[in-house]
Amino acid sequence: MSEGTRQKFDGYANLYDEWFMKNENLFTSELRLFKKVLGDISGKKLLSVGCGSGLFESYIDSSNIEGIEPSKDMGQIAEKRGVNVIKYGMIEDVDLPDENYDIIYFNGSSSYMEDLKPVYEKSLKALKAGGKLILLDVPKESAFGFMYLLGKSLGTYEHEYLEGTMPALPYPLGLASSGVWHSTEEKIGVLKGLGVERFSFYQTLIKNPLYTNEEPEEVAEGYKSGGYVAIIAEK
């Protein structure tokens, strides 16, 4: 994550939460996926890489969740919500003990990282045997990914090409423009290159973005249709 991205999130901390709260049904869909893939976390030790404001964690028991977060604005909110932020910085600069966590997860944060291999490699080493690395993201190839990339390219959502296609409250352009955006297949390829063999996949936000906030969606297996996808890689 670049210094510019860190500063962008510092300026957008409150807007980030506000966007999710205004898009309540979309948030509920993503929260369902988040809870589904984490499963029963009682008695387990978790690490959230790029924990943000801890918004999602505020809906579960976060007492055993540690966090790493580059943005102080974000991280301070997460701490108030019960996440133990162990480092204000980037995971590349953190020494993680080997075989220490049951679950390490990236909830949207991979989309703001240029080089995934060293980050995922470090995370896998920090997992216990049988532990899970969970990646939740907007895939580059999804309708949401296309929307963000087009907005980033045009510098606006208010463009004739996008007329009639945009949801009422699109993701803040400043945050979308800061994203790198990776495809699901790219992330799978990186993990396979690191020796991961056991995968499972879940998805939500299957409707087109224009209609996604109409009602909450159920979680579905797979990854080829969703606007928010979870990869579960077992060590």
Secondary structure, DSSP 8 states (H G I E B T S, - for coil): --HHHHHHHHHHHHHHHHHHHHTHHHHHHHHHHHHHHH---TT--EEEET-TT-TTGGGS--TTEEEE-S-HHHHHHHHHTT-EEEESS-GGG----TT-EEEEEEESGGGG-S-HHHHHHHHHHHEEEEEEEEEEE--TTSHHHHHHHHHHHHT-S-SGGGTTTS-SS---HHHHHH-----HHHHHHHHHHTT--EEEEEEE--S-GGGGGGS----EE-SSS-SEEEEEEE-
